[in-house]
Amino acid sequence: MKKTLSFIVGLMLLLFTVQRCSSDLAVGQTPSDRCCFAFLPGPIPRRNIASIRATDIRCSEPAFVITTNKNKEFCVRQSSTWAQKLYEEALNSQI
């Protein structure tokens, strides 16, 4: 009887821990709207760009999110040279 009760209590603690950890992971995961899955193939004229930010490092594809003056957002791969230069310029201007 004691072994059965200990086993049930242990199993319940294990299940509680697994459930708790999985819910914490769900809270800490990056929302898909903060990652990019489709990318703009070409550059955006500088005069149309309001801001640029990097996506979260937990995203599967490193990217920049560019917001235009018309408040539209576009994703650009971080490997794009023009986007890298624009991002570096934006970082330097904020210092």
KOLBA-900144 format. One record per atom (N, C-alpha, C): residue in three letters; x, y, z. Coordinates in steps of 0.2 Angstrom, whole numbers, m for minus. Layout:
BEGIN
<pt ala,<X,Y,Z>>
...
end
This chain:
BEGIN
<pt met,<4,m6,0>>
<pt met,<0,0,0>>
<pt met,<4,6,0>>
<pt lys,<10,6,4>>
<pt lys,<14,12,5>>
<pt lys,<18,13,m2>>
<pt lys,<20,8,m5>>
<pt lys,<23,8,m12>>
<pt lys,<19,11,m17>>
<pt thr,<13,9,m17>>
<pt thr,<8,11,m22>>
<pt thr,<6,19,m21>>
<pt leu,<5,21,m15>>
<pt leu,<4,28,m13>>
<pt leu,<10,32,m15>>
<pt ser,<16,30,m14>>
<pt ser,<22,33,m15>>
<pt ser,<23,34,m23>>
<pt phe,<21,28,m26>>
<pt phe,<22,28,m34>>
<pt phe,<17,33,m37>>
<pt ile,<11,34,m34>>
<pt ile,<6,38,m37>>
<pt ile,<8,46,m35>>
<pt val,<10,47,m29>>
<pt val,<12,54,m27>>
<pt val,<18,56,m32>>
<pt gly,<23,51,m33>>
<pt gly,<28,53,m37>>
<pt gly,<26,54,m44>>
<pt leu,<22,50,m47>>
<pt leu,<19,51,m54>>
<pt leu,<16,57,m54>>
<pt met,<12,59,m49>>
<pt met,<8,66,m49>>
<pt met,<13,71,m49>>
<pt leu,<18,71,m45>>
<pt leu,<23,76,m45>>
<pt leu,<27,77,m52>>
<pt leu,<28,71,m55>>
<pt leu,<32,71,m61>>
<pt leu,<27,74,m67>>
<pt leu,<21,72,m67>>
<pt leu,<16,75,m72>>
<pt leu,<15,83,m71>>
<pt phe,<15,85,m64>>
<pt phe,<14,92,m63>>
<pt phe,<20,96,m65>>
<pt thr,<26,93,m64>>
<pt thr,<32,96,m66>>
<pt thr,<32,97,m74>>
<pt val,<31,92,m77>>
<pt val,<31,92,m85>>
<pt val,<26,97,m87>>
<pt gln,<20,97,m84>>
<pt gln,<15,102,m86>>
<pt gln,<17,109,m85>>
<pt arg,<20,110,m79>>
<pt arg,<22,117,m78>>
<pt arg,<28,119,m82>>
<pt cys,<32,115,m84>>
<pt cys,<38,116,m88>>
<pt cys,<36,118,m95>>
<pt ser,<31,114,m98>>
<pt ser,<29,115,m104>>
<pt ser,<25,121,m105>>
<pt ser,<21,123,m100>>
<pt ser,<17,129,m100>>
<pt ser,<22,135,m100>>
<pt asp,<28,135,m96>>
<pt asp,<33,140,m96>>
<pt asp,<36,141,m102>>
<pt leu,<37,135,m106>>
<pt leu,<40,136,m112>>
<pt leu,<36,139,m117>>
<pt ala,<29,138,m117>>
<pt ala,<25,141,m121>>
<pt ala,<24,148,m120>>
<pt val,<25,150,m114>>
<pt val,<25,158,m113>>
<pt val,<31,161,m115>>
<pt gly,<37,157,m115>>
<pt gly,<43,160,m117>>
<pt gly,<45,159,m124>>
<pt gln,<41,156,m128>>
<pt gln,<42,155,m135>>
<pt gln,<41,161,m139>>
<pt thr,<45,162,m144>>
<pt thr,<44,168,m148>>
<pt thr,<37,167,m152>>
<pt pro,<33,172,m152>>
<pt pro,<27,172,m156>>
<pt pro,<29,172,m164>>
<pt ser,<25,169,m168>>
<pt ser,<27,168,m175>>
<pt ser,<26,175,m178>>
<pt asp,<22,180,m175>>
<pt asp,<22,186,m179>>
<pt asp,<28,190,m178>>
<pt arg,<33,188,m173>>
<pt arg,<39,192,m172>>
<pt arg,<45,188,m176>>
<pt cys,<43,183,m180>>
<pt cys,<48,180,m184>>
<pt cys,<46,181,m192>>
<pt cys,<51,180,m196>>
<pt cys,<49,181,m203>>
<pt cys,<49,174,m207>>
<pt phe,<44,173,m211>>
<pt phe,<44,167,m215>>
<pt phe,<44,168,m222>>
<pt ala,<42,175,m224>>
<pt ala,<43,177,m231>>
<pt ala,<47,183,m232>>
<pt phe,<51,183,m237>>
<pt phe,<56,189,m237>>
<pt phe,<55,193,m244>>
<pt leu,<56,199,m243>>
<pt leu,<56,204,m249>>
<pt leu,<62,202,m253>>
<pt pro,<62,201,m259>>
<pt pro,<68,200,m264>>
<pt pro,<73,205,m265>>
<pt gly,<70,211,m265>>
<pt gly,<74,217,m267>>
<pt gly,<74,223,m262>>
<pt pro,<78,228,m263>>
<pt pro,<79,233,m258>>
<pt pro,<73,238,m258>>
<pt ile,<72,241,m253>>
<pt ile,<67,247,m252>>
<pt ile,<71,253,m252>>
<pt pro,<68,258,m256>>
<pt pro,<71,265,m256>>
<pt pro,<72,268,m249>>
<pt arg,<78,270,m247>>
<pt arg,<79,273,m241>>
<pt arg,<74,278,m238>>
<pt arg,<72,282,m243>>
<pt arg,<67,288,m241>>
<pt arg,<60,285,m239>>
<pt asn,<59,279,m240>>
<pt asn,<52,276,m238>>
<pt asn,<53,272,m232>>
<pt ile,<59,272,m229>>
<pt ile,<60,268,m223>>
<pt ile,<59,272,m216>>
<pt ala,<55,270,m212>>
<pt ala,<54,273,m206>>
<pt ala,<59,270,m200>>
<pt ser,<59,263,m200>>
<pt ser,<63,260,m195>>
<pt ser,<65,253,m197>>
<pt ile,<70,250,m194>>
<pt ile,<72,244,m195>>
<pt ile,<74,240,m188>>
<pt arg,<72,234,m188>>
<pt arg,<74,230,m182>>
<pt arg,<76,223,m183>>
<pt ala,<80,220,m179>>
<pt ala,<81,213,m180>>
<pt ala,<76,209,m177>>
<pt thr,<75,203,m180>>
<pt thr,<70,198,m177>>
<pt thr,<74,195,m171>>
<pt asp,<70,192,m167>>
<pt asp,<72,188,m161>>
<pt asp,<77,183,m163>>
<pt ile,<82,182,m159>>
<pt ile,<88,177,m160>>
<pt ile,<85,170,m160>>
<pt arg,<79,169,m157>>
<pt arg,<76,162,m157>>
<pt arg,<72,160,m164>>
<pt cys,<72,165,m168>>
<pt cys,<68,164,m174>>
<pt cys,<73,159,m179>>
<pt ser,<70,155,m183>>
<pt ser,<73,150,m187>>
<pt ser,<77,154,m192>>
<pt glu,<75,159,m195>>
<pt glu,<79,163,m200>>
<pt glu,<80,170,m198>>
<pt pro,<87,172,m197>>
<pt pro,<89,179,m195>>
<pt pro,<86,184,m200>>
<pt ala,<83,189,m198>>
<pt ala,<80,194,m203>>
<pt ala,<79,200,m199>>
<pt phe,<78,205,m204>>
<pt phe,<77,212,m202>>
<pt phe,<69,213,m203>>
<pt val,<66,217,m199>>
<pt val,<59,219,m201>>
<pt val,<60,227,m202>>
<pt ile,<58,229,m208>>
<pt ile,<58,236,m210>>
<pt ile,<51,238,m210>>
<pt thr,<50,244,m207>>
<pt thr,<44,247,m207>>
<pt thr,<44,254,m211>>
<pt thr,<39,254,m216>>
<pt thr,<40,260,m220>>
<pt thr,<36,266,m217>>
<pt asn,<37,271,m221>>
<pt asn,<33,278,m219>>
<pt asn,<25,277,m219>>
<pt lys,<23,272,m223>>
<pt lys,<16,271,m223>>
<pt lys,<14,265,m218>>
<pt asn,<18,264,m213>>
<pt asn,<17,259,m208>>
<pt asn,<16,252,m210>>
<pt lys,<19,250,m216>>
<pt lys,<19,243,m218>>
<pt lys,<26,240,m216>>
<pt glu,<25,233,m214>>
<pt glu,<31,230,m212>>
<pt glu,<33,225,m217>>
<pt phe,<40,224,m219>>
<pt phe,<43,219,m223>>
<pt phe,<49,216,m220>>
<pt cys,<49,210,m222>>
<pt cys,<55,206,m219>>
<pt cys,<60,205,m224>>
<pt val,<66,206,m222>>
<pt val,<72,205,m227>>
<pt val,<77,201,m223>>
<pt arg,<80,196,m227>>
<pt arg,<85,192,m224>>
<pt arg,<91,196,m221>>
<pt gln,<94,194,m216>>
<pt gln,<100,198,m213>>
<pt gln,<106,197,m218>>
<pt ser,<106,192,m222>>
<pt ser,<112,191,m227>>
<pt ser,<112,197,m232>>
<pt ser,<106,200,m233>>
<pt ser,<106,206,m238>>
<pt ser,<111,211,m236>>
<pt thr,<115,213,m240>>
<pt thr,<120,218,m239>>
<pt thr,<117,225,m238>>
<pt trp,<112,227,m242>>
<pt trp,<109,233,m241>>
<pt trp,<106,234,m234>>
<pt ala,<103,228,m232>>
<pt ala,<99,229,m226>>
<pt ala,<104,229,m220>>
<pt gln,<109,225,m221>>
<pt gln,<115,226,m215>>
<pt gln,<117,233,m215>>
<pt lys,<119,236,m220>>
<pt lys,<121,243,m220>>
<pt lys,<116,248,m217>>
<pt leu,<110,247,m219>>
<pt leu,<105,251,m216>>
<pt leu,<104,250,m208>>
<pt tyr,<104,244,m206>>
<pt tyr,<104,242,m199>>
<pt tyr,<109,245,m195>>
<pt glu,<115,244,m198>>
<pt glu,<121,247,m194>>
<pt glu,<121,255,m194>>
<pt glu,<119,258,m199>>
<pt glu,<118,265,m199>>
<pt glu,<112,267,m194>>
<pt ala,<107,263,m193>>
<pt ala,<102,265,m188>>
<pt ala,<105,264,m181>>
<pt leu,<109,259,m180>>
<pt leu,<112,258,m174>>
<pt leu,<116,263,m172>>
<pt asn,<120,266,m177>>
<pt asn,<125,271,m175>>
<pt asn,<122,278,m174>>
<pt ser,<116,279,m177>>
<pt ser,<113,285,m176>>
<pt ser,<109,286,m170>>
<pt gln,<108,280,m167>>
<pt gln,<105,280,m160>>
<pt gln,<109,281,m154>>
<pt ile,<116,280,m156>>
<pt ile,<121,281,m150>>
<pt ile,<122,288,m148>>
end
